Amino acid sequence: MPQRLAIVLPPNSDQCPDMTEQTLSLIPDFDLSARNTLALKARSRFGLVLDAPDQVPAAFALAEKRGLGLRILGGGSNVVLSPEFEGITALVAIKGRSIREETDEHVLVEAAAGENWNDLVAYTVKAGFGGIENLALIPGTVGAAPVQNIGAYGAEIADVFESLTAYDSATGEVVEFSRQDCGFAYRDSVFKQQAGRFVVLSLRLRLPKPWQPNLGFAGLSELAGRDDLTPGLVMDRVIALRQSKLPDWRVTPNAGSFFQNPVVAPSQVEPILAEFPNAPKYPQADGKLKLSAGWLIEQAGLKGFTLGPAGISERHALVVVNHGGASADDISALASHIKATIRARFGVELHQEPVLL
Ligand SMILES: Cc1cc2nc3c(=O)[nH]c(=O)nc-3n(C[C@H](O)[C@H](O)[C@H](O)COP(=O)(O)OP(=O)(O)OC[C@H]3O[C@@H](n4cnc5c(N)ncnc54)[C@H](O)[C@@H]3O)c2cc1C
């Protein structure tokens, strides 16, 4: 169970009725089209920019007072936004980061939820500390990183997670989550399972010393054995690999990997292996096998496929792109087509990664 923290936040609206109106300024008819990496046209009846932790409970109190729903948005890099939202969209923009502690065994790094994730990676690397360099160039905010336990190049945030603080909108308390409390799994956590309940305020990472480079992933293994190896060198390689493989969302709007890699029983993989003996498969601790969603989509002949203004990237079969003017419905129609094709062709169910918001 997460620990209740003795953090004093400003009183809620019951104790101080005017406080929310005074400290928060609602932005009417808030345009989110430039605030999601799929570049979907989207508006919210109201917007709010939250740049201090005490504004979070105030925002919920204000929404309740006005009888409006409230949803949280970070960098908009893992969402499929509906065209209209009749409530308040609150952007988490709380800033601040620091090295809290350094011992012979570890470094504790703390960052506020509104910090840019990739900036945090660069900050730790510049300070000489390794541990999150494999997660470079993942778009979005620090606060959203634990929500789907971001991962890339054989690493995930759970590996170095120390703790986080979050506002619990169900109880009105600020709570501290240990690693165990978070229920981290592959692209999953309690924050994703209980969507909308918790607002992550700050994150603490424990980077182990001495640095242990994680070079097990294809593309990084050739760095092994280099005597000039540094976290910066690994970070630069990760960035170069990502730039060579993934379409840039600023040029071709997308939300990164659109489907999770399916984890299935060995019996489900047998017919696939009979046809494709070299199909990528990764054994899991529970005896199941993780397949590559991108490989399945490519084998089904869907790479580059388009449906209206939505399509699958020519460069990467796991990336759904907006070719211009696509709506959430267009993206969902394409996603349904991909899922049905993979189900019919391989008997495998794909699960969408970006959240419908
Ligand atoms: C080009 C590209 C590449 C990507 N590559 C990867 C990758 O390699 N690995 C990977 O794991 N992901 C990847 N992603 C997905 C995405 O970058 C991550 O999931 C990222 O953590 C989302 O951050 P965000 O701030 O943009 O969240 P948003 O998209 O704004 O929000 C995502 C979800 O988190 C919730 N949320 C946001 N902030 C908070 C908060 N402070 N507290 C509680 N809930 C919150 C939102 O309500 C929403 O449900 C990629 C995306 C793109 C566009």
The ligand as an SDF file (V2000), in Angstrom:
LIG
                    3D

 53 58  0  0  0  0  0  0  0  0999 V2000
    8.0350    8.7810  -31.3910 C   0  0  0  0  0  0  0  0  0  0  0  0
    7.6330    8.1180  -30.1030 C   0  0  0  0  0  0  0  0  0  0  0  0
    8.4480    7.1100  -29.5660 C   0  0  0  0  0  0  0  0  0  0  0  0
    8.0850    6.4950  -28.3640 C   0  0  0  0  0  0  0  0  0  0  0  0
    8.9180    5.5300  -27.8750 N   0  0  0  0  0  0  0  0  0  0  0  0
    8.6030    4.9060  -26.7240 C   0  0  0  0  0  0  0  0  0  0  0  0
    9.4670    3.9040  -26.1990 C   0  0  0  0  0  0  0  0  0  0  0  0
   10.5220    3.6020  -26.7400 O   0  0  0  0  0  0  0  0  0  0  0  0
    9.0860    3.2890  -25.0510 N   0  0  0  0  0  0  0  0  0  0  0  0
    7.9470    3.6230  -24.3950 C   0  0  0  0  0  0  0  0  0  0  0  0
    7.6700    3.0230  -23.3470 O   0  0  0  0  0  0  0  0  0  0  0  0
    7.1240    4.5780  -24.8720 N   0  0  0  0  0  0  0  0  0  0  0  0
    7.4160    5.2290  -26.0130 C   0  0  0  0  0  0  0  0  0  0  0  0
    6.5790    6.1860  -26.5170 N   0  0  0  0  0  0  0  0  0  0  0  0
    5.3370    6.5030  -25.8050 C   0  0  0  0  0  0  0  0  0  0  0  0
    5.4220    7.7530  -24.8860 C   0  0  0  0  0  0  0  0  0  0  0  0
    6.4880    8.5620  -25.2400 O   0  0  0  0  0  0  0  0  0  0  0  0
    5.5430    7.3810  -23.4070 C   0  0  0  0  0  0  0  0  0  0  0  0
    4.4710    6.5650  -23.0060 O   0  0  0  0  0  0  0  0  0  0  0  0
    5.5870    8.6290  -22.5060 C   0  0  0  0  0  0  0  0  0  0  0  0
    5.9020    8.2510  -21.1900 O   0  0  0  0  0  0  0  0  0  0  0  0
    4.2810    9.4190  -22.5170 C   0  0  0  0  0  0  0  0  0  0  0  0
    4.5180   10.6500  -21.8640 O   0  0  0  0  0  0  0  0  0  0  0  0
    3.5570   11.8960  -22.0650 P   0  0  0  0  0  0  0  0  0  0  0  0
    3.9770   12.9290  -21.0680 O   0  0  0  0  0  0  0  0  0  0  0  0
    3.5500   12.3340  -23.4650 O   0  0  0  0  0  0  0  0  0  0  0  0
    2.1490   11.2770  -21.6360 O   0  0  0  0  0  0  0  0  0  0  0  0
    0.7330   11.5960  -22.2730 P   0  0  0  0  0  0  0  0  0  0  0  0
    0.6710   11.0320  -23.6370 O   0  0  0  0  0  0  0  0  0  0  0  0
    0.4130   13.0350  -22.1160 O   0  0  0  0  0  0  0  0  0  0  0  0
   -0.2050   10.7410  -21.3040 O   0  0  0  0  0  0  0  0  0  0  0  0
   -0.1830    9.3400  -21.3460 C   0  0  0  0  0  0  0  0  0  0  0  0
   -1.0390    8.8020  -20.1850 C   0  0  0  0  0  0  0  0  0  0  0  0
   -0.4210    9.1420  -18.9470 O   0  0  0  0  0  0  0  0  0  0  0  0
   -1.3020    9.9440  -18.1420 C   0  0  0  0  0  0  0  0  0  0  0  0
   -0.4620   10.9370  -17.4650 N   0  0  0  0  0  0  0  0  0  0  0  0
    0.3170   11.8840  -18.0250 C   0  0  0  0  0  0  0  0  0  0  0  0
    0.9670   12.5800  -17.0620 N   0  0  0  0  0  0  0  0  0  0  0  0
    0.5770   12.0380  -15.8780 C   0  0  0  0  0  0  0  0  0  0  0  0
    0.8910   12.3160  -14.5080 C   0  0  0  0  0  0  0  0  0  0  0  0
    1.7470   13.2940  -14.1400 N   0  0  0  0  0  0  0  0  0  0  0  0
    0.2920   11.5620  -13.5470 N   0  0  0  0  0  0  0  0  0  0  0  0
   -0.5760   10.5670  -13.8620 C   0  0  0  0  0  0  0  0  0  0  0  0
   -0.9180   10.2530  -15.1380 N   0  0  0  0  0  0  0  0  0  0  0  0
   -0.3300   10.9900  -16.1320 C   0  0  0  0  0  0  0  0  0  0  0  0
   -2.2930   10.5640  -19.1160 C   0  0  0  0  0  0  0  0  0  0  0  0
   -3.5160   10.8700  -18.4540 O   0  0  0  0  0  0  0  0  0  0  0  0
   -2.4350    9.4460  -20.1350 C   0  0  0  0  0  0  0  0  0  0  0  0
   -3.3370    8.4760  -19.6480 O   0  0  0  0  0  0  0  0  0  0  0  0
    6.9030    6.8490  -27.7040 C   0  0  0  0  0  0  0  0  0  0  0  0
    6.0890    7.8540  -28.2540 C   0  0  0  0  0  0  0  0  0  0  0  0
    6.4480    8.4850  -29.4270 C   0  0  0  0  0  0  0  0  0  0  0  0
    5.5960    9.5760  -29.9890 C   0  0  0  0  0  0  0  0  0  0  0  0
  1  2  1  0
  2  3  1  0
  2 52  2  0
  3  4  2  0
  4  5  1  0
  4 50  1  0
  5  6  2  0
  6  7  1  0
  6 13  1  0
  7  8  2  0
  7  9  1  0
  9 10  1  0
 10 11  2  0
 10 12  1  0
 12 13  2  0
 13 14  1  0
 14 15  1  0
 14 50  1  0
 15 16  1  0
 16 17  1  0
 16 18  1  0
 18 19  1  0
 18 20  1  0
 20 21  1  0
 20 22  1  0
 22 23  1  0
 23 24  1  0
 24 25  2  0
 24 26  1  0
 24 27  1  0
 27 28  1  0
 28 29  2  0
 28 30  1  0
 28 31  1  0
 31 32  1  0
 32 33  1  0
 33 34  1  0
 33 48  1  0
 34 35  1  0
 35 36  1  0
 35 46  1  0
 36 37  1  0
 36 45  1  0
 37 38  2  0
 38 39  1  0
 39 40  1  0
 39 45  2  0
 40 41  1  0
 40 42  2  0
 42 43  1  0
 43 44  2  0
 44 45  1  0
 46 47  1  0
 46 48  1  0
 48 49  1  0
 50 51  2  0
 51 52  1  0
 52 53  1  0
M  END
$$$$
